[in-house]
Amino acid sequence: MTSFPELDSSSIPWTNATTVWRALLALAVVFVMLATTGWTAVRSHAAGADPRAASLKEWRHGSIGGRPLPSPTADATTVTRFFTSLTGAQRERLAEHYPLVVGNLAGAPVELRYQANRIALAKARRTEEHRTHDSGLTPAGRFEAGRRMHRFASLLADGRQILAFDASGAGRVAEVFGDLDRAERVSVVVPGVDTNVLTFERSQRAYSAPVGMARSLYAAEGKAGPGTRTAVIAWADYTSPVGVGIDAATGKLAAEGALRLRKLVRTLPGDSRVSLFCHSYGSVVCGVAARELSPRVTDVAVAGSPGMRAEHVSDLRTSARVWAMRDPDDWIQGVPHMEVGGLGHGADPVSAGFGARVLSASGARGHTGYFEPGTTSLANFAGIGVGAAGSLRCAGDTSDCTAGLDQGRSVPVA
């Protein structure tokens, strides 16, 4: 159960007609802003078979070496202990027979999850290839199957480390850059609206998609802290809102995503420090998750945020440092930062009253430019990711966003 009273609309006093009209006006403005500035039109995911659900059902009744398999909801320690007790051949047999379970199983060896997800991706690619020739589908359906087939083929490329994969519905996926097992610091990129398996990476506007964001951050962290072992996760392993429907204006999907994000962080291997980098609606997910985050999360940084379902940083009830940035060209600034009756996401994280540490986003352009190489926004993210507080540049109207931190040297203001 998510501890998230803000989602309970019954707690909001609808005292008069003025309040009602204010909420409706705010929602209308949100829709107009989003519809004219890049968020796609409302559409629904097509329903389809759920092969992972079938695999989970089979797993629950399975065994190996005469031993039952652990519950897929078992804690990561129990799962790790189980896999440690198996031979290499037994582990591979489970990955081959239950790839959609093992590939998403917290506590399973990371390399085994990569292997399992390659098997799952190969099967999913063959399924979509078959659907491209299915006369029972409409031309649009066959075209969509072709797009998915090519995406799965791309994810199967040599060297890719897929930590999570589920082809059901619009699809969920997570990819690792770097050595997750040996990392001293792990950064998790949490993207926003319209994120799914097809939008996970882009050849054009690459840095607006999770893969481009994470790859760019990993490279920047390598420069910012060459002596630090880092890993970056492009995390699109939650169901994001589609277009400008009601889901984008409420916190329901954020609450569901927060549960998955908390579990990811809690079950990462080793004892690495973790930073979250949350863009757009992803910052709503991070805001909800912050209430019960693992203490290994040291920093939560948001960019282009519509709000974090909080009125003040103290409402997040987290020991992590909270950072915020927004470039002057980002249209998100025109969205009403308020929450009424469950609509909207609360105060503006870059406002003085919110209380976050406000960073410069110099060089970033528009709503999706924060991870572009050469921008101050990316350099700031990298500095947070490797723990180099002394390299951070504060926003122009902030005297010192790193007050109280062990930074080693003064912080410039941009």
ZAKE-272086 format. One record per residue (C-alpha): residue number from 1; x, y, z. Coordinates in Angstrom, 1 decimal. Example, Ala and Ser with C-alpha at 12.3 -4.5 7.8 and 13.67 -1.06 7.14 Angstrom:
# ZAKE-272086
  pos      px      py      pz
    1    12.3    -4.5     7.8
    2    13.7    -1.1     7.1
//
This chain:
# ZAKE-272086
  pos      px      py      pz
    1     0.0     0.0     0.0
    2     1.5     3.3    -1.0
    3     1.6     5.9     1.8
    4     0.3     8.8    -0.3
    5    -2.6    10.8     1.2
    6    -2.4    13.4    -1.5
    7    -4.0    11.0    -3.9
    8    -7.2    10.8    -1.8
    9    -9.4    13.5    -3.3
   10   -11.8    13.2    -0.3
   11    -9.2    15.0     1.8
   12    -9.6    18.2    -0.3
   13   -12.3    20.6     0.9
   14   -14.4    21.6    -2.2
   15   -15.9    24.4    -0.3
   16   -17.4    26.6    -3.0
   17   -17.9    27.2    -6.7
   18   -14.8    29.3    -6.9
   19   -12.6    26.4    -5.9
   20   -14.3    24.1    -8.5
   21   -13.9    26.6   -11.3
   22   -10.3    27.2   -10.3
   23    -9.5    23.5   -10.5
   24   -11.3    23.1   -13.9
   25    -9.5    26.1   -15.3
   26    -6.1    24.8   -14.1
   27    -6.8    21.4   -15.7
   28    -7.9    23.1   -19.0
   29    -4.7    25.1   -19.1
   30    -2.7    22.0   -18.5
   31    -4.3    20.2   -21.4
   32    -3.9    23.2   -23.8
   33    -0.3    23.7   -22.8
   34     0.6    20.0   -23.3
   35    -1.4    19.6   -26.5
   36     0.4    22.5   -28.1
   37     4.0    21.8   -26.9
   38     4.9    18.3   -27.7
   39     2.9    15.8   -25.6
   40     1.0    13.5   -28.0
   41    -2.7    13.2   -28.3
   42    -4.7    10.9   -26.1
   43    -4.6     7.3   -27.2
   44    -5.0     3.9   -25.6
   45    -2.7     1.0   -25.5
   46    -4.0    -2.0   -27.4
   47    -4.8    -4.9   -25.2
   48    -3.0    -8.1   -26.0
   49    -1.8   -11.4   -24.6
   50     0.4   -11.3   -21.5
   51     3.2   -13.9   -21.9
   52     4.8   -12.8   -18.6
   53     1.7   -13.6   -16.7
   54     1.6   -17.0   -18.2
   55     5.3   -17.5   -17.4
   56     4.8   -16.4   -13.8
   57     1.9   -18.9   -13.4
   58     4.2   -21.7   -14.7
   59     7.1   -20.6   -12.4
   60     4.9   -20.8    -9.3
   61     4.3   -24.5   -10.0
   62     7.9   -25.2   -11.2
   63    10.9   -26.8    -9.5
   64    14.5   -27.6   -10.2
   65    16.6   -30.4    -8.7
   66    13.5   -31.4    -6.7
   67    13.3   -28.0    -5.1
   68    10.4   -25.6    -5.5
   69    11.2   -22.2    -7.1
   70    11.0   -19.1    -4.8
   71     8.0   -16.9    -5.0
   72     8.4   -14.2    -7.6
   73     7.4   -11.8    -4.9
   74    10.0   -13.1    -2.4
   75    12.5   -10.6    -1.0
   76    15.8   -10.2    -2.9
   77    17.8   -11.8    -0.2
   78    15.8   -15.0    -0.4
   79    16.1   -15.0    -4.2
   80    19.8   -14.4    -4.1
   81    20.3   -17.2    -1.6
   82    18.3   -19.5    -3.9
   83    20.4   -18.8    -7.0
   84    23.6   -19.0    -5.1
   85    22.7   -22.6    -4.2
   86    22.3   -23.6    -7.8
   87    24.9   -24.8   -10.3
   88    25.7   -22.7   -13.3
   89    23.8   -25.2   -15.5
   90    20.7   -25.0   -13.3
   91    20.7   -21.2   -13.4
   92    21.0   -21.2   -17.2
   93    18.2   -23.7   -17.4
   94    15.9   -21.4   -15.5
   95    16.8   -18.4   -17.6
   96    16.0   -20.4   -20.8
   97    12.8   -21.8   -19.5
   98    11.4   -18.7   -17.6
   99    13.2   -15.8   -19.3
  100    10.4   -13.3   -18.5
  101    10.5   -14.2   -14.8
  102    14.3   -14.5   -14.3
  103    15.0   -11.4   -16.4
  104    12.8    -9.3   -14.1
  105    13.5   -11.0   -10.8
  106    15.0    -8.8    -8.1
  107    17.8   -10.7    -6.4
  108    18.7   -12.9    -9.4
  109    22.3   -12.4   -10.6
  110    22.6    -9.3   -12.9
  111    24.4   -11.2   -15.6
  112    21.8   -13.9   -15.6
  113    19.1   -11.3   -15.9
  114    20.8    -9.9   -18.9
  115    21.0   -13.4   -20.4
  116    17.3   -14.1   -19.7
  117    16.2   -10.9   -21.2
  118    18.1   -11.6   -24.4
  119    16.2   -14.9   -24.7
  120    12.9   -13.0   -24.0
  121    13.7   -10.3   -26.5
  122    14.6   -12.9   -29.2
  123    11.2   -14.6   -28.6
  124     9.4   -11.3   -28.7
  125    11.1   -10.3   -31.9
  126    10.1   -13.6   -33.6
  127     6.5   -13.1   -32.4
  128     6.3    -9.6   -33.9
  129     8.0   -10.8   -37.1
  130     5.2   -13.4   -37.5
  131     2.6   -10.7   -36.8
  132     4.0    -8.5   -39.7
  133     2.7   -11.2   -42.1
  134    -0.6   -11.9   -40.2
  135    -3.5   -11.3   -42.6
  136    -5.8   -11.1   -39.6
  137    -4.3    -7.8   -38.6
  138    -5.0    -4.4   -40.2
  139    -2.2    -2.7   -42.1
  140    -1.8    -0.4   -39.1
  141    -1.5    -3.5   -36.9
  142     1.2    -5.1   -39.1
  143     3.1    -1.8   -39.3
  144     3.1    -1.5   -35.5
  145     4.3    -5.1   -35.3
  146     7.2    -4.2   -37.6
  147     8.1    -1.3   -35.4
  148     8.2    -3.5   -32.3
  149    10.2    -6.1   -34.2
  150    12.9    -3.6   -35.1
  151    12.9    -2.2   -31.5
  152    13.5    -5.7   -30.1
  153    16.2    -6.4   -32.6
  154    17.9    -3.2   -31.6
  155    17.8    -4.1   -27.9
  156    19.4    -7.4   -28.8
  157    22.5    -5.7   -30.2
  158    25.8    -6.9   -28.8
  159    26.9    -5.4   -25.6
  160    23.4    -4.2   -24.5
  161    22.6    -5.0   -20.9
  162    18.8    -5.2   -20.4
  163    17.9    -5.4   -16.8
  164    14.2    -5.6   -17.2
  165    11.9    -6.4   -20.1
  166     8.2    -7.0   -20.5
  167     6.6    -6.9   -24.0
  168     3.0    -6.8   -22.7
  169     0.9    -3.8   -23.7
  170     3.1    -0.9   -24.7
  171     6.1    -2.6   -23.1
  172     8.5    -1.9   -20.2
  173    12.2    -2.0   -20.3
  174    15.4    -1.0   -18.3
  175    19.0    -0.9   -19.6
  176    22.3    -0.6   -17.7
  177    25.3     1.3   -18.8
  178    28.4     0.3   -16.9
  179    29.2    -2.5   -14.5
  180    26.2    -2.6   -12.1
  181    27.8    -5.2    -9.8
  182    31.0    -3.2    -9.2
  183    29.6     0.3    -9.3
  184    30.3     2.6    -6.4
  185    27.6     5.0    -7.5
  186    24.5     4.2    -9.5
  187    22.4     6.8   -11.3
  188    18.8     6.0   -12.3
  189    17.1     8.0   -15.1
  190    13.4     8.2   -14.6
  191    11.6     9.5   -17.8
  192     8.2    10.9   -18.1
  193     5.0    10.7   -20.2
  194     4.7     8.5   -23.3
  195     7.6     6.3   -22.3
  196     7.3     2.7   -23.6
  197     9.3     0.1   -25.5
  198     9.0     2.0   -28.8
  199    10.0     5.4   -27.4
  200    12.8     3.9   -25.2
  201    15.4     5.1   -27.7
  202    15.4     7.4   -30.7
  203    17.7     8.0   -33.6
  204    16.7    11.6   -33.9
  205    16.4    13.8   -30.8
  206    18.3    10.9   -29.1
  207    18.8    12.8   -25.8
  208    15.0    13.2   -25.3
  209    14.6     9.4   -24.9
  210    15.7     7.2   -21.9
  211    18.6     5.5   -23.7
  212    20.0     8.7   -24.9
  213    19.6    10.4   -21.5
  214    21.3     7.5   -19.7
  215    24.1     7.1   -22.2
  216    24.8    10.8   -22.2
  217    24.9    10.9   -18.4
  218    27.2     7.9   -18.2
  219    29.7     9.5   -20.5
  220    29.5    12.8   -18.5
  221    30.0    11.0   -15.2
  222    33.1     9.4   -16.6
  223    34.5    12.8   -17.3
  224    33.4    14.3   -14.0
  225    34.7    11.4   -11.8
  226    37.2     9.3   -13.9
  227    38.3     7.5   -10.7
  228    34.7     6.6    -9.7
  229    33.1     3.3   -10.8
  230    29.7     4.3   -12.0
  231    26.6     2.7   -13.6
  232    23.6     4.4   -15.1
  233    20.2     2.8   -15.5
  234    17.7     4.0   -18.2
  235    14.6     3.0   -16.3
  236    11.4     2.8   -18.3
  237    10.1    -0.1   -16.2
  238     6.8     1.6   -15.2
  239     3.6     2.4   -17.0
  240     3.7     6.1   -17.8
  241     0.7     8.3   -18.8
  242    -0.2     8.2   -22.5
  243    -0.6    11.7   -24.0
  244    -2.6    14.4   -22.2
  245    -5.3    12.2   -20.6
  246    -6.4    12.4   -17.0
  247    -3.5    10.1   -16.0
  248    -1.0    12.8   -16.8
  249    -2.8    15.3   -14.5
  250    -3.1    12.9   -11.5
  251    -0.7    10.8    -9.4
  252    -2.3     7.3    -9.9
  253     0.4     6.0   -12.3
  254     3.1     7.8   -10.4
  255     2.1     6.0    -7.2
  256     2.2     2.6    -9.1
  257     5.6     3.5   -10.7
  258     6.9     4.6    -7.3
  259     6.4     1.1    -5.9
  260     8.5    -0.3    -8.7
  261    11.2     2.4    -8.4
  262    11.5     1.8    -4.6
  263    11.9    -1.9    -5.3
  264    14.5    -1.3    -7.9
  265    16.6     0.8    -5.6
  266    16.2    -1.5    -2.6
  267    17.3    -4.5    -4.5
  268    20.3    -3.2    -6.5
  269    23.4    -5.3    -6.0
  270    26.1    -4.2    -3.6
  271    26.1    -1.1    -1.4
  272    26.5     1.6    -4.0
  273    25.1     5.1    -3.4
  274    22.2     5.9    -5.6
  275    21.0     9.1    -7.3
  276    17.7     9.6    -9.1
  277    17.4    11.9   -12.2
  278    13.8    12.5   -12.9
  279    12.4    14.3   -15.9
  280     8.9    15.7   -16.4
  281     6.3    13.2   -15.2
  282     9.2    11.1   -13.9
  283     9.6    13.7   -11.2
  284     6.1    13.0   -10.0
  285     7.1     9.3    -9.8
  286    10.2    10.3    -7.8
  287     8.3    12.6    -5.6
  288     5.9     9.9    -4.6
  289     8.7     7.3    -4.2
  290    10.7     9.7    -2.0
  291     8.4     9.1     1.0
  292     9.7     5.6     1.5
  293    13.0     5.5    -0.4
  294    15.9     3.3     0.7
  295    18.5     5.3     2.6
  296    21.1     4.4     0.0
  297    19.5     7.1    -2.2
  298    21.5    10.2    -1.5
  299    20.1    12.6    -4.2
  300    16.9    13.2    -6.1
  301    17.3    15.6    -9.0
  302    14.3    16.8   -11.1
  303    14.2    18.7   -14.4
  304    11.3    20.2   -16.2
  305     9.0    19.1   -13.3
  306     5.2    19.7   -13.2
  307     5.5    19.1    -9.4
  308     6.4    16.3    -7.0
  309     3.0    15.9    -5.3
  310     4.3    18.1    -2.5
  311     4.1    21.7    -1.4
  312     7.5    21.8     0.3
  313    10.6    19.7     0.1
  314     9.9    18.6     3.7
  315     6.7    17.0     2.6
  316     8.8    14.4     0.7
  317    10.0    13.1     4.0
  318    13.3    11.9     2.6
  319    16.9    12.1     3.8
  320    18.1    12.5     0.2
  321    19.2    15.9    -1.1
  322    16.5    17.3    -3.5
  323    17.8    19.3    -6.5
  324    15.7    21.0    -9.1
  325    16.3    22.8   -12.4
  326    14.4    24.3   -15.3
  327    15.6    26.1   -18.4
  328    13.9    29.4   -19.4
  329    12.6    27.8   -22.7
  330    10.8    24.9   -21.0
  331     7.1    25.2   -21.5
  332     6.4    23.3   -18.3
  333     6.8    26.6   -16.5
  334     3.4    27.7   -17.9
  335     1.6    24.7   -16.3
  336    -0.2    25.6   -13.1
  337     1.8    24.3   -10.2
  338    -1.0    23.4    -7.9
  339    -3.0    20.4    -6.7
  340    -6.8    20.6    -6.3
  341    -9.0    17.5    -5.8
  342    -6.2    15.2    -6.9
  343    -5.6    17.2   -10.1
  344    -2.1    18.7   -10.6
  345     1.1    17.9    -8.9
  346     1.7    20.5    -6.3
  347     4.2    23.3    -5.9
  348     6.9    24.2    -8.5
  349    10.2    22.5    -7.4
  350    12.3    25.4    -8.6
  351    10.3    28.0    -6.6
  352    12.0    29.6    -3.6
  353     9.2    28.5    -1.4
  354     9.6    24.8    -2.2
  355    13.0    24.5    -0.7
  356    14.9    22.4    -3.2
  357    18.5    23.1    -4.1
  358    18.1    24.9    -7.4
  359    20.7    24.3   -10.1
  360    21.6    26.0   -13.4
  361    20.2    24.5   -16.6
  362    22.3    26.8   -18.8
  363    22.6    25.5   -22.3
  364    19.5    23.3   -22.2
  365    16.8    24.1   -24.7
  366    13.1    23.3   -24.4
  367    11.5    20.6   -22.3
  368    13.8    17.7   -23.4
  369    17.2    19.3   -23.6
  370    18.6    18.7   -20.2
  371    20.7    15.7   -21.1
  372    22.3    17.2   -24.2
  373    26.1    17.0   -24.2
  374    27.8    20.3   -23.5
  375    24.9    21.7   -21.3
  376    25.4    22.9   -17.7
  377    22.3    20.8   -16.8
  378    24.1    17.6   -17.9
  379    27.3    18.7   -16.1
  380    25.3    19.3   -12.9
  381    23.7    15.9   -13.2
  382    27.1    14.3   -13.6
  383    28.5    16.1   -10.6
  384    25.6    14.9    -8.5
  385    26.0    11.3    -9.8
  386    29.7    11.1    -8.9
  387    29.4    13.1    -5.6
  388    31.4    16.1    -6.8
  389    29.5    18.9    -5.1
  390    32.3    21.3    -5.7
  391    31.6    21.2    -9.5
  392    28.0    22.1    -9.4
  393    26.7    25.4   -10.7
  394    23.7    27.0    -9.0
  395    20.9    28.8   -10.7
  396    21.4    32.6   -11.2
  397    19.0    33.6    -8.4
  398    20.4    31.2    -5.9
  399    23.4    32.3    -3.8
  400    24.6    28.9    -2.9
  401    22.6    25.7    -3.6
  402    25.3    23.5    -2.0
  403    25.3    25.2     1.4
  404    26.1    22.7     4.1
  405    27.7    20.1     1.8
  406    31.3    19.0     1.8
  407    32.1    20.5    -1.6
  408    35.9    21.0    -1.4
  409    35.8    24.4    -3.1
  410    33.4    27.2    -3.8
  411    30.5    26.8    -6.1
  412    30.1    29.2    -9.1
  413    26.8    30.8    -9.9
  414    25.5    30.7   -13.5
//
